[in-house]
Amino acid sequence: MAEIISMPKLGFDMAEGLLVRWVKEVGENINKGEVLAEIETDKATVEVESSASGVILQLIVNQGSIVPVNAPIAVVGAAGEKVDLPAAKSAKQNADEKPAPQSTPTPFDQTQGKPAPAQQVSVPLTTDSVKASPLAKKIARDRKVDLSKVQGSGPGGRIVRKDIEAALSGGQSPFGSSQASKVSTPNYQASTEDRVIQTSKLRQAIGRRLVESKATIPHFYVTHEFKMDALMDARRQINSFVPENEKISVNDFVLKGVALSLRQFPNLNATLNGDKIVQFGHVNVGVAVTVPGGLMTVVVRDTDQKTLPQISAEVKAMAARAREGKVKPEDVDGSTFSTSNLGMYDVEDFIAIINPPEAGILAISSAREVPVVENGQIKAGWRMKATISVDHRVSDGAEAAQFMQTLAGFLENPVRMLL
C-alpha cells in the first residue's frame, strides 16, 4: 500500500520548510532511511529521509516550494500502484522569484588575517554524479566549484563542507587543470559594482529573533575576569592522556562550570511567562555554532550531570551535524541558558544578545597569557573575560555578579568539576 511522505517538523518552532531539491525522482527505488529530498528551515539545510521503502510514485510539490509542516510531499509504494494525489494546496510556490543561491562566508586566509580573494571564473559544475553532502553541493553551486576536481575527506570519500572550503582557500584546486592556471595568481582588483545577495531563511530567522530580543528584553551586562592558570594546566594534563579527537577544550570546562553554577542560581536558568518566572528543572546549556550564512545553537542536555568528555563529544558531534546541514530536532531544541564563545578569534571582550525565551547568555572571550600583578610582583598569567547578559525583568545585577563569582570558583579550581 502506498505511503505518503510528509514535510517533517524539525524543531518546536518550525512552521514550514523550503523544498530545495529532490534527491530521488519518480520511478526510482528508495529504501527506508535513504535521502529523498533536501529542505531548508530557519535553522539549516536538512536531508529528509524516506519513511518507507518502495518506488517513488509521485512527487507532490515542486523544487523551490515552501511547504507547511506535515503537508504531503511525496508518495512511495509498489511498482505500478495507482495513486492520484493533487499538488498540496497548502504548498506555496514563490511565483515572484526563483530561489536565489544563498551567500556563503568568504574563506578566511589565516596566513594574512584577511578574507581570501574570491575566485572569479566560470567552470562547468559537476554535482549530481559526485558523492557529496547536500551542504557541500550547495556551497559548490554558489561558489562555482567543480566537485569532480575536489578530493573528499568524508566517509567513503564523500565531499563535505570543509573540503570545499579547503579547495577555495587554496588547499586543492576546485577547478579543471585548464582553469587552475588562470587563477593561480589572485586578482586583488576591487569591484566597484554593488552586489545584491538574497538572505537565507537562517539569516532572516536570526534577524527576527534578535530584533525581538533587543526590542522586548531589557538587557543588562556583568563582566568578570577569570584566573585560568589552573584550568589551562588541568586541560594540558588531561589532553596528554587522550587521543586527538577526544581532547578537551576550554569551552568544555566553561560549559560544565556554567551548568553547575546555574544549579545554584535557578533564577538565571529560567524564563518569564507573563507575570511568573518559570525556573527550569533541567539545565540544558546551548552552544552557539557558526554555520554557513549564520549561526545556530546546539543544546547539551542536563549539562550539569555530564562529565567533561561527554560534553566534549556531544558538542563536537552536534556542531559537525549543524555545519553539514544534518541537525536533529533534539540537537537544537530545549536550551535553558545559552553561551557564545569567540575565544578562537583572539577576542578580548564582547557581549551577546539573549536568546528568547531564555533569561541569560554568557559571552566567552579568549584565554590569554598576559602580565598580571600578584603580591606586588608582575608575572605572566592566564586570564579570560566573560560577560553575562541578563533579562532585567527576571534578575538584577547583584545576582548576576554572584553567579559570575560562583563560576569563577569552578573555573579557577577545575578539580571541583571533576568530582
N, C-alpha and C positions, 0 to 999 in steps of 0.2 A: 504493500500500500504506500502511495506517495506520501512524503513528509514535507511539510512546509518549514523552511528555514527563515527565521525572523531576525530583525535587527536586534542585536544583543544590547543589554543595559550594562554599560561599563562605568560604574560609579553612581552613587546615590543621586547626584545632581544632573546626570546626563538625560536630556530630553530627546535628542536627535543626533544623527551622525551623517557625515558626508560619505557616500559610497565612492571612493576614489577610483578603484579598479577591480574588475573581475579577474581573478586568477584562473578560473576554470570557465569553459564555455558550454553551451547547450550541446548535449550528446556525449560529453566526456564522462568517463567513470570517475568516481570520487569515493574515498573511504572515510569513515567516521574519524574525525580528528585532523583530516587534511585541510589545508588552507583553501577557502573558497573565494574570499574577497579581501580587499583592504578597505578599511573605513578610517575616517579622521574624526576624532571627537575634540572636545575642548581641551583635552589633556595630551593626546598623542595620536599618531597613526598606528592602527592596531590591525593585526591579522585576524580575520573571522574564520573560525574553523567550522566545518560541516558537522552537524549533529547526527547525520545519518549516512549510510553507505548506499551506493547505487549509481544511477545515471542521472546527470543533470537534465531534467525535463524542461525547465523553464527558468529564465532569469526575469524577475518581475519588474525590476527597476533598472534604469539606465545608469551608466557611469556618470558621475557628476551630480547625481540626485541627492537631495537632503531628505533623509528618511527618519520618521519618528521611531522611537524605541518600541519594540515588539511588533512593528509592521512587517508583513511578509516581504522577503526579498528574493527568494528562490524556492524551487520545488525539486526534490530529489526522490526518485522512485525506481521502479523496474523498467528495463528497456521496453519500449513500445507502449507503456502505460499511458493512457489518455488523461490529460489534465487541461483545464481551460480556466485559468485564473486571470482576471483582468489586472492591469497595472495597478499598483496600490494607489488608491485615491488620495491617501494622505502623504504620499511622496511628493516633495516639492522640488521640481526641476527649476534651476535658476535660468530663466529664459533670457534675461538681460545680458548675461555674460557667461562665458565658459570658465570653469575653474582655472584660476591663474596659477602658474607654478609658484610655489612658496619659496621665499628667500631663505638661504642658509647662511650661517655666520661665515664671514671671511676667515680663511685659515690663518692662524696666528704664527708668525715667524719668530720662534723663540730665540734665534741667534741674533736677530736685530731688534727684538722687542717691539715690533710693529706689525700691522696686518700685511700678509704677503700679497703681492700684486695679483690681481685676477688674471687668469689666462684667457685672452680674448681670441679664440679660434673656433672655427666651425668644423665639426667632425661628425661622421656618421655614428650614431649611438647604437649599441647592441645591448639590449636589456632582457628581452623575452627569453632568449636561449641560454642565458648565463645564470648560474646558480648564485643568487644574491638575496639578501634580506630586502623586504619592501622599502625600508627606510634608505638602504644603500641605493636601490634603484631610483628612488625619488630624488635623492641628492644628485645622483649621476645625471638624471634628466635635467634638473635645474642648472647644474654646473657644466653641462655638455661634456661629460666624461664618458669615454668608450669603455664599457665594462669588460669587453673582451681583452683589453690590454692591462687589466688590474689583477694582481695576484691576491686571492682570498686567504684570509687567516682564520676564518671560522670553521666550524665542524664540517668535515668533508670538502674543504676548500671553498666553502661558502663565503662570498664577499660581504663584509659588514661595514658599518659606518666608518670605523677607524681606518679601513683600507682605502676608502675614497679620500678621507682627509689626508692620509699619508701620500697618496698619489698627487693631490692638489698642492701639498706643501713641498713636493719635490722628492719624496722618498722613492717614488717609482713613476714612470711616465704613464699618464692616463690616456695618452693619445697614440695614434699609429706612428710607426717609425718615420714616415714622411712628415708628420706634423711635429714630431718631437724636436727636430732640428729648428723648426720655426719658432719654438717657444723656449729654447734653451737659454736665450738672453732675455731676461724680464724687461718689459716695456713699462717705464715709470712715468710715461706721459699721462697727465691727469686729464680726464674727460671734463668738458665744460657743459655737457648736456645733463639736464635733470633726469632723474630716474624715478618712476612710479612703481612701487612694489606692493603687491596685494598682501595685506596682513593675513596670517594664518588664523585658523579658529583658536589655536592655543594662545597666540598673542592677543587676540580680541578678548578671550576669556580672562587673561591676566589683567588687561586694562580695565575690564568691567569690575573685577573683584577688588582691585587696588584702589580704584576711584571710590567705590563703595566704602572701603575700609577707611580711607583718609577723610571722606566726607561725613561719615556717621560715627566713627570711633574716636574719642578724644585720647590721642596717644600721649604718653609721657615716657621719658627715657632715663635710664640709670646706667652709667658706665663704671666698670671695675677693672683694675689691672691685676692679673693673677701672676703669682710666682710659679714658674713652670719647671724649675730645675729638677725637682724630684720626679715629676711626671716624665720629663724627657729622658731621664736616666732609667726609670722603670720601663718605659717603652723600648729603649735600646736593649735592655736586658731580655725582655720578653721576645723581641723580634730576633734575637740571636739564636733562639731555640726553635723557631718555626720556619716552615717553607716560605718562599717569597709570596705566594698567593694567599698566605694566612697571616701576613704581618698586620699588626695593629696600628691604626693611625691615631693622631692626636684627637681627631674628631670623634673616634670611638670612645675615648676616655671622656670627652666632653658630654656626649650623649648619655653615657651612664651616670655621670655626675649630675647632669640636669634632671634626669629621671628620679634619682634618689633625693635630690633637693625638692622636687615637686611633691614628693610624698610628705615632706614636712611643711609645705606651703600649698595645700589643696586649693586655696583661693585663686592661685595662678594657673592651676590645671582645671580650668572652668570655662563656662560660657554664660553670657547674660541672656535670660529668657524672660522678656517683659520686665516685670519688677522683681524677678527672682534670679539668684545666681545658682547655676547648676554646677556642682563640683563633681567631676567625673571620677568614677570608681577605678578605672584603668588609667595608667599613664602610658599613652601612645605618642611617642615623640616623632614629629615629622622632620624630614631632612630635605631641604631644597636641593634639587639636582638640575644641573644645566643640561638642556636638550636642544637639538636644532630648532631655532626660532623662538626660544624662550626658556622656561624652567617649569618644573613640576615638583610637587612634594611627595616623596615616598614615606611610608609610615613603618616604624619599628614598634610593633605592638608589645605592650607590657615590658617596656624597656627596662624598668626598674628591677625586673625579675630575671633578666638575661645576663649571661656572662659577657665579657668583652669580646671573646672570639665569636660568640653567637651574634652579637650586634654587628661586628665587622663583616661577617659572612652575609648576613641579611642585607646590609646596606649595599655591599658590592653587587649582590645578585639583583636587587631591585633597581639599582642605578643602571646596570647593564641592560635590563629589560626596558627601562624607560628610554634609554638612548637608542635602542633598536626598534622602538615602537611596539613592544610586546608586553606592555604593562597588564597586570591582572587587576581586577576591581579591588581586591584586598590590599594591593600594593599602595593605593593612593587614597583610600577612604579611612576615616575614623581617627585622624590625628587629634590630640587634645592640647598640644603645645608644639610650636614649630621652632626649628633652628635654621640659620642660614650661615654658611661658612665660606668666607673668601680668603682664608688663610693661605691657600696655594698661590694666590696672586700678589703676595707681599703687600698686604693691606694693613695699615696701622690701626684704623678705626673706621667704623661705619654704623649706620642704623638701618633697621629693616622695618617694613610695614607689616602690621598684624594680619594674619591670615584668618578672615572671618570663618566661622563664628568664635574662634578661639580668643582668649584674653591676653595672650602674650606670645612674643617671639624673641629669640636670642640671636643677635648678630655676632659672629665669632670672627676675629681678625687673626693675623699671623702671629705665631710664636717666634719671637726674635731674641737673639743673643745681643744684649745691649749693656752699656755701662750702668751700673747700679751702685747705690751707696748703702752699705751695711756696717753698722757700728763705727760710723765715721770714716770708713775706708771705701775707696772706689774699686770695684771689681766687675768682672763680666758675669752676667746673669741672664737667664731666660725669662722673658716676660711676654704676656699675651693680654690684650684688651678684648673685652666683650661688652656689648651694650644690650640691655633688655628693653624692649618696647612693651608697654603695658596699657591695657584699656583702663582709663581713669574711672570709669563707671563701676569697675569691679574691684580695683585695688588702688593703693596710694604709694607714694614714694618710699615711705619707711618700710613697708612690707617688701617692696621690690629690692631695696638696699639690703635688707636682711636675707632675702633669697640669694643675692649675689655673694654675701658673706658665707652663707652655708655652702654654696657651690665652690667657693674658694677653699673651704675646708676639705672638700673631696679632691679637687684638682691639685692642691698643694700637698696633700697626703694621700697619694693614689692607692696606697696599700689598703685603705678603707674600702675601696671599690672592688678589691679582690677577695674580700672576706665573704 
